[in-house]
């Protein structure tokens, strides 16, 4: 009998063990659930934007101060996944989901009862702590159940789902703000969060490979779910036709559980293996967040829109995000398979960076062009349709870069999918927090057009980081993989 660690193929009596026992339908269901879970971070952020002018008036503060609540939300959106991602990579995805949703629902109830500005700031931070981690955990789940050859497509579907609030969130926020009041936004999120937590608790199986292997090992306590229970019953009956043409052999449980490494995301960031591409993504993400954060204030000031009308202007950006992630995900899978089929060298030297990142030049160029046009059309009060159309392409290009980079990160760190995504979130959200805090003051100082010219200049400069990643990041990755392979061989001996 040959044994290997979870995530690798082992053979028992020459019978191969599948990477995951979940069928295509079950994978689709799991990805759908984690995608919906990840929408809460986007909903909580984007549903809020149309109400910013109204909240400022109601709490008797300036729009700049309300924008600081967006900044604080982004800060904790970056920090919290570093903690919860590390927990999810050791103690499981389900338990971490349950805890974070309880925190989120409590924060939403508090926000619905907010009467003072300081309460708004504190509770938005707590809300972000609960919701933001779902993105990193979800990426880890996708990495648990998919191989590299299919991961791009599933990651595209996952990203499209989690970005859907960019399209519909502002509309809902605008409707609530103009009819029932802005506090109704948070009651809606409370009800939505509570219903989804119940659904997740009943359906989502544990997928962490160090706990359940390829899904065939039984989970314990809160990590168990009815779906996993019925899947194991199917496995025990020998009904494997839907998952594999060969008998499914349970994978081996690890001999010991690794400790929670809260510094894992920081080690990934400062390990210089993926640092350059993380910084590149952070700059592009910041530019996108600056665009959608200032939209409500600038559209109200320039075109005199109501809260509901402001919410409708976000549809274009949201549709662009969904189109971008779906098309990019499929292309990543097709391109990866094509490059792999044409590659004839040793497996350890496969050009992963080239296969995953070679299209970011196109998407970054599109984001630069449309961001620049967005700024100058607002500066000269061009018809509102032009900046709205620009936001479609900004959303498309920005999320395409995110999809390609996130897929690459999970490929590089398959056993630390949540921590790798948390590292990505940490950098991009902290950078975006600084960008959104400075956006309106810079606009007031130098004008809309020159502000976005400055933003585009930073994005163009960041393209050099992609070059560095392709040249030096690959060397560090291969060095680490060789070291891990040697350590694994020594452990067997």
Buried (B, 14 or more C-beta within 10 A) or exposed (E): EEEBBBBEEBEBEEEBBBBBBBBEEBBEBBBBBBBBBBBBBBBBBBBBBBBBBBBBEBBEBEBBBBBBBBBBBBBBBBBBBBBBBBBBBBBBBBBBBBBBBBBBBBBBBBBBEBEEBEBBBBBBBBBBBBBBBBBBBBBBBBBBBBBBEBBBBBBBBBBBBBBBBBBBBBBBBBBBBBEEEBBBBBBBBBEBBBEBBEEBBEBBBBBBBBBBBBBBBBBEEBBBBEBBEEBBEBBEEEEBEEBBEEEBBBBBBBEEEEEBBBEBBBEBBEBBBBBBBBBBBBBBBBBBBBBBBBBBBBBBBBBEBBBBBBBBBBBBBBBBBBBBBBBBBBBBBEBBBEBBEEBEEEEEEBBBBEBBBBBBEEBBBBBBBBBBBBBBBBBEEEEBEBBBBBBBBBBBBBBBBBBBBBBBBBBBBBBBBBBBBBBBBBBBBBBBBBBBBBBBEBBEEEBBBBBBBEBBEBBEEBBEBBEBBBEBBBEBBBEBEEEEEEEEEEEEE
